[in-house]
Amino acid sequence: MEVIRTPITGTVWKIHVKAGDEVKAGEEVAIVESMKMEIPIVSDYPGNVKTVFREEGDFINEGEDLIELD
Amino acid sequence: MTWEEDLRRKAARIAQGGPHNYHQRNKEKNKLFVRERLRLLLDHGIETEDGKFANEAAEGLPADGVITGTGKIHEQTVCFIANDSTVKAGSWGAHTVEKMIRIQEKAERLQIPLLYLVDSAGARITDQIDMFPGRRGAGRIFHNQIKLSGQVPQVCILFGPSAAGGAYIPAFCDIVIMTEGNASMYLGSPRMAEMVIGERVSLEEMGGAKMHCSVSGCGDILVQNEEEAIQKARDYMTYMPANYTKQPKKCGAQHPAIATPRGKTIEDIIPQNQNSPFNMYELIERIIDEDSLFEIKALFAPEIITALSRINGRVVGIVANQPSVKGGVLFPDTADKAARFITLCDAFHIPLLFLVDVPGFMIGTHVEKQGIIRHGAKMVAAMSEATVPKISVIVRKAYGAGLYAMAGPAFEPDCCLALPTAQVAVMGPEAAVNAVYAKKIASLPEEKRQAFIEKKRKEYKENIDIYRLASEMIVDEVVSGERLREELTSRFNVYTTKNVTFSQRKHPVYPV
């Protein structure tokens, strides 16, 4: 089980995946907006999305869980 | 036995290092014998060796566990210190320390680079009175390193452990190359941590190569094996002069890694939308010579790129924001990484090129608690004090103190260039309009708000237009991406006669 965390504090702008989706290693799964920049969140691992912890528009702190893969 | 035979026999025994089982253990870990490492590192092998017979009278301590001497790298004479891990795990006794001190003194007298090939378990506790506390005890090694720093290049290749006090050897070198799986550095071993503070962790977690090269920033270059480590050290030396009074060697003019006619232009790479990421390496490849990128701390704080390179044969240090990682925002680690690299280049006459696309320093409680202000100050101070030729190129945005940290016009760069895509401001249009007109926006009826915001953003953008800044001579020249390499070549050529002293004072009170 792998957890994708945000590397930067900001607002969840877009989430491209939902529970059950398959993701590849290197695939962009979400975009966090911070400092007016779009920060792509990329999965380092392949897997299936188990949980999406946040919704678009949520504030998120650096290092917090965004998406869990199984 | 003749005198001659006796000498040969003794020297041959010393050259074999420690007992067979230690050699065997090294082999199992894919570690080379120290003399083999030196053979690979040096053009023609060891040329002079001092203290070979150190501790010859003692049993089982050939060369007292360290080889010191001189040889050549790319025909430049260098000094070296190389631990022999087959001799009591490369531990330091009294003569080990004295040998290290003497070769450091030699490097200073001769003003030539010094390489540390580290593979050592640390002090021999049984010898501590003779090697630890005194005037020529181990402390002197670090004192000498600090004195040598900025005089001659000091390179550390870490093949094995660098433990406890010994962990400061890499810390005081200019660059630290670590082999994955074998290299480690830590003040207290996992066994000691368990005893003293009750923490249970693996050696890799405590001080492994990958951790240090990606998390702590104590390592600069992570490699997979010893041959690669040695090759990296040799490559690094091609960018360095012998000492601070000399210039790095210039090569013949080369082609850029990617010639524009064959691929996308710089303008093609940079997205129209200031907020969208792009890969700064793609831009770098279009201005530097082919195969000339030598990156330092590639895995640590990758939102900034720090790399040695060549532009038309001339060595140039690049400090570039990387918008594809964390938006290229500056964090405490980003600032530390850049500050360190800038001082390295400035020490050895390596001109600096800043490629700017920076939304600013990170804000929020998280980074304030980490002391982003004092970390950021380190970068600004290092850049400000650097007297080598400095060119800043505003590639895209340069917002807030990000402009300052990246050699903005106030910090005496030799020139500030801008691409047509550049935008310089205290903050971006979105943030600025909110900051200035928040009350006004709130007072407007909802249906009118968006139109008002758009109008103000447009006005703001016109106000920070790059030609307006050029018109006010804030930037010295606006250059097309296509001409950037050529422009940089000419300007670095022109600036070679720069000879500036920043100040006559003793030293600044460093922001740390």
Boltz contact constraints between the chains, C-beta under 6 A:
constraints:
  - contact:
      token1: [A, 7]
      token2: [B, 326]
      max_distance: 6.0
  - contact:
      token1: [A, 8]
      token2: [B, 326]
      max_distance: 6.0
  - contact:
      token1: [A, 9]
      token2: [B, 364]
      max_distance: 6.0
  - contact:
      token1: [A, 9]
      token2: [B, 366]
      max_distance: 6.0
  - contact:
      token1: [A, 35]
      token2: [B, 327]
      max_distance: 6.0
  - contact:
      token1: [A, 35]
      token2: [B, 329]
      max_distance: 6.0
  - contact:
      token1: [A, 35]
      token2: [B, 359]
      max_distance: 6.0
  - contact:
      token1: [A, 36]
      token2: [B, 275]
      max_distance: 6.0
  - contact:
      token1: [A, 36]
      token2: [B, 428]
      max_distance: 6.0
  - contact:
      token1: [A, 36]
      token2: [B, 430]
      max_distance: 6.0
  - contact:
      token1: [A, 36]
      token2: [B, 431]
      max_distance: 6.0
  - contact:
      token1: [A, 37]
      token2: [B, 275]
      max_distance: 6.0
  - contact:
      token1: [A, 37]
      token2: [B, 327]
      max_distance: 6.0
  - contact:
      token1: [A, 37]
      token2: [B, 359]
      max_distance: 6.0
  - contact:
      token1: [A, 38]
      token2: [B, 275]
      max_distance: 6.0
  - contact:
      token1: [A, 38]
      token2: [B, 276]
      max_distance: 6.0
  - contact:
      token1: [A, 39]
      token2: [B, 327]
      max_distance: 6.0
  - contact:
      token1: [A, 62]
      token2: [B, 366]
      max_distance: 6.0
